[in-house]
Amino acid sequence: MKLFNRIFIALLSASVMFSGCNDEELDVAKAVMASATSLTFDGQGAPEQIITVYSDKTWTADVPEWVTINPTTGTGTTDVTVSVTDNVRGGSLDNPRKAELVFHGNTLSSRSTVIVNQNGDKFRDVAEVTVSQAAELEDESVVIIKTSQVTALTTKGFIVSDGSKAVYVFTSEEAKIGDNAEIWGTKESETGLPVISDCEKIILSNNSAVNYPDATDITASIDSYNATSREFVKATGTLSGNSITIEGAQTMRINILDAPASDEMEELNNHNVTVYGYFAGVSSPVVNIIVTSFDDLGVKSGLIFSDDFSWMAPYVAYYNSKSPTPLGKSVEDNNSGGNAPNAYTDEFIQASGLMDALAKKGYEDINAAKKSLYPQDCYWKFGKTNNHTGFKLPVIKYTGDAILSFDWSPHMTGSGNIDKVNVVVEIVGSGKIVTSGGLASVSDPLENDWVKGHIGWKTSQVEIKGYSPTDRIIIRPEYLENHDKVTQMRWYLDNIVMNTGDAQEAEKVLFEDDFSWMTPLIEEYNKTASKPIGKSVETNDPGAEAPNGYGAAVSIITGFYEKGYVDIHPEWKVMYPQDAYWKMGKTCDKKVDENGKYNVTGIVLPDFLSKTKASKVKVTFNWACHRRVLNSGKENETKETDPVKVVVEVIKNLSYVTDASKAATYDVVSTSSAFETQQPVDKMEWQTASVVLEGLSDGDRILIRPENMKPAKSTVNRWYIDNIKVTEAK
């Protein structure tokens, strides 16, 4: 009755709007509404269905030729019977079909459309394709692949290849490596890569040996690697659960995606390995690989303890098989509403055995009485309003100094606000943690610097001195009771690693920024922009959208200054946000001799030196040169890379304004050697630059800029920067 009342009021309001119409139109509906927006029928012998049409006056209908309705007109509230003819051709099912059934009066606003779908044989007119051909088809294309070979197995299906390209097949069908697979399904995409889903038929036969192609080694390029196809790749690093960390990588690691449980992976845990497999997309901070094999390179020296919680996978799978909503990934998906059931009260979590497994691993909920622990897809969420908790780690049999690192993130509310939670590490026992005030049992608070609207993983670490086998480590919120009127201190934890060996040589991160804080600002900009902000370097597209930070994208440049950065030449307005990094510079003015507009700039990093008092640091960052094509499509077409070289400077006495009216001023203390581009002329790609700066003192700042700040007129000096990291150098 409530629904009818709402519909009646809506129809009455609409009819009042048209009360000035001619008398001959008074019997024709001005407002029409149907009780359903779509109907689906079987291909043959489909029973009729009834919908209700509401109108203020008389309606009529536009009816597809294979659809019948009764009655064909009506007024007020009318039950309409909808039926369809059999969907057959030549005595057998035809292709699926759909059409619009439109109930209407005499105006454009008085239309209600119902989509009528009828099932059929979607494979009837489909030609056979190869794996390579299927990979290139548009999404939602129906495919029949007669010949392919199974080359990798996962918990969700398998990879098939024709020797040239590969696709991921989602299926519960059990296959073996080397099986020939005939596949009837639908081509879709996941993370921009081809998959076959909705498989109605899979025939497996004729198992034979697999000849894998030569693998592309992505170890050195892990921070910037991406691909548009399922390339066969390899990488070398340290295996911990389902993760592989790579020495020297700034931001990324390998994630073994959807891997079936295996004794081999258990035995290789904490070993150095070379992994082989198929690229399965990038989901920062990981590059996903569907594994085919490992080379064991031996146990990693110095690794004491590690847990990426991949052991939770079978319990997650059990929960997902029972619950209508799968466990979420709130941090990766930047989704405050990701499903996180209560570990103590949810019936499916209890039935899965997850909490028993957690206890057997040796973990303890330090505030278990509050019952505020929540599993997600292979990591943990802690806390709820007025209830705060953390983990006590398992007993770790080790004596000596160590480095403890882990990934964490605060929770975000539905409105995008970030919970005001700082995390600390506590040692119960004789071991101590290096803090800003000396050795202590509790670490300095790990700073929560996430911005509204965006959460993501951040790796934090502490240095431990004199750890003993009887000590226990706790990772928890700074406060376990409400503090300063803060009642919500929820957070997430993953990828715990404790390293021994040369702990004194471990990097102490003083400053780090991958510009992910730009993401919510970019998303807000994209809502009203004609083009979304682009990724020139990753897509090798010099024309990718990059709005002016001092124009349409002023909210993003405002965030830049709020973070403590300084544009040394704001008066030229040549900073352009991309997703999520910065492009700088444009063509030097033709009248530069008269107006001094060189249109090139650099950035001063936030002032972290005054807090850390570091005198020797290592600065690392990713950068790239812009490229252009001259005389495109002509015989004399040429490709050029902008002639940019980059330097790092120590400066002091910095003075600047934020209204873009004049250049910053400063005194130069020292300038590094220039970094020259190694990228080819036809491809933009990230390069890593690194330099050690010594003799720093209070008041010093760090500037990254092009070497040539006064280029010749009409020349181009455009460049990109991302992933800035400053560590204390020994």
RAZI-V136841 format. One record per backbone hydrogen bond with DSSP energy under -0.5 kcal/mol. NH is the residue of the N-H (numbers start at 0). CO is the residue of the C=O. Records with the same first field share a line. If there is no record, write none. Layout:
# RAZI-V136841
NH: CO, CO
This chain:
# RAZI-V136841
4: 0
5: 1
6: 2
7: 3
8: 4
9: 5
10: 6
11: 7
12: 8
13: 9
14: 10
15: 11
16: 12
17: 13, 14
18: 15
20: 17
24: 21
25: 22
27: 24
28: 57
32: 53
34: 51
38: 114
40: 116
48: 81
50: 79
52: 77
53: 32
54: 75
55: 30
57: 26
58: 73
59: 103
61: 101
62: 60
66: 63
67: 82
69: 80
73: 58
77: 52, 75
79: 50, 77
80: 69
81: 48, 79
82: 67
84: 65
86: 42
87: 85
88: 91
91: 88
93: 86
96: 117
98: 115
100: 113
101: 61, 99
102: 100, 111
103: 59
104: 109
105: 28
109: 106
110: 108
111: 102
113: 100
114: 36
115: 98, 113
116: 38, 114
117: 96
118: 40
120: 93
121: 119
123: 120
125: 122
128: 143
133: 129
134: 130
135: 131, 132
136: 132, 133
139: 186
140: 137, 186
142: 184
143: 126
144: 182
145: 143
148: 160
149: 178
150: 158
151: 158
153: 156
154: 257
156: 153
157: 168
158: 151
159: 166
160: 148
161: 164
166: 159
167: 193
168: 157, 166
169: 167, 195
170: 155, 168
174: 172
177: 149
178: 175
179: 204
180: 147
181: 202
182: 144, 180
183: 200
184: 142, 182
185: 196
186: 140
187: 194
189: 192
192: 189
194: 187
195: 167
196: 185, 194
198: 169
199: 183
200: 183
202: 181
203: 201
204: 179
207: 177
211: 209
215: 231
216: 214
217: 215, 233
221: 218
223: 220
224: 220
229: 165
230: 228
232: 230, 276
233: 215
234: 274
236: 272
237: 244
238: 236, 270
239: 242
242: 239
243: 253
244: 237
248: 245
252: 284
253: 243
254: 286
255: 241
256: 254, 288
258: 255
265: 261
266: 262
267: 263
268: 265
269: 238
270: 267
271: 297
272: 236
273: 294
274: 234, 272
275: 292
276: 232
277: 289
278: 230
279: 287
282: 285
285: 282
286: 252
287: 280, 285
288: 254
289: 277
290: 288
291: 275
292: 275
294: 273
295: 293
296: 271, 294
299: 269
302: 299
303: 301, 497
304: 497
306: 495
311: 308
312: 309
314: 311
315: 311
316: 312
317: 313
318: 314
319: 315
320: 316
321: 317, 318
322: 318
327: 338
332: 328
333: 329, 330
334: 329
335: 333
337: 334
342: 372
345: 341
349: 345
350: 346
351: 347
352: 348, 349
353: 348
356: 352
357: 353
358: 354
359: 355
360: 356
361: 357, 358
362: 357
363: 391
365: 363, 389
367: 364
369: 366
370: 367
373: 380
374: 340
375: 378
376: 327
377: 375
378: 375
379: 492
380: 373
381: 490
382: 371
383: 386
385: 486
386: 383
390: 474
391: 363
392: 390, 472
395: 470
396: 394
397: 395
399: 466
401: 463
402: 498
403: 461
404: 496
405: 459
406: 493
407: 457
408: 491
410: 489
412: 416
415: 412
418: 410
419: 487
420: 418
422: 445
423: 475
425: 473
426: 440
427: 425, 471
428: 426
431: 464
432: 439
433: 462
434: 432, 437
437: 434
439: 432
442: 424
445: 422
446: 444
448: 446
452: 415
453: 450
457: 407
459: 405, 457
461: 403
463: 401
464: 431
466: 399
470: 467
471: 427
473: 425
474: 390
475: 423, 473
477: 421
482: 485
485: 482
486: 484
488: 486
490: 381
491: 408
492: 379
493: 406
495: 306
496: 404
497: 304
498: 402
499: 301
502: 500
504: 501
505: 502
507: 727
508: 506
509: 725
510: 725
512: 723
517: 514
518: 515
521: 517
522: 518
523: 519
524: 520
525: 521
526: 522, 523
527: 523, 524
528: 524
533: 544
538: 534
539: 535, 536
540: 535
541: 539
543: 540
548: 574
550: 547
552: 547
553: 550
555: 552
556: 552
557: 553
558: 554
559: 555
560: 556
561: 557
562: 558
563: 560
564: 559
565: 603
567: 565, 601
569: 566
571: 568
572: 569
575: 582
576: 546
577: 580
578: 533
579: 577
580: 577
581: 720
582: 575
583: 718
584: 573
585: 598
587: 714
588: 596
591: 588
593: 590
594: 590
595: 591
597: 595
602: 703
603: 565
604: 701
607: 605
610: 607
611: 607
612: 608
616: 692
617: 726
618: 616, 690
619: 617, 724
620: 688
621: 721
622: 686
623: 719
625: 717
627: 639
629: 637
633: 630
636: 633
637: 629
639: 627
641: 625
642: 715
643: 641
645: 674
646: 704
648: 702
649: 669
650: 648, 700
651: 666
654: 664
663: 567
664: 654
666: 651
668: 649
669: 649
671: 647
674: 645
675: 673
682: 679
686: 622
688: 620, 686
690: 618
692: 616
695: 614
699: 696
700: 650
702: 648
703: 602
704: 646
706: 644
708: 706
713: 587
714: 711
718: 583
719: 623
720: 581
721: 621
723: 512
724: 619
725: 510
726: 617
727: 507
728: 615
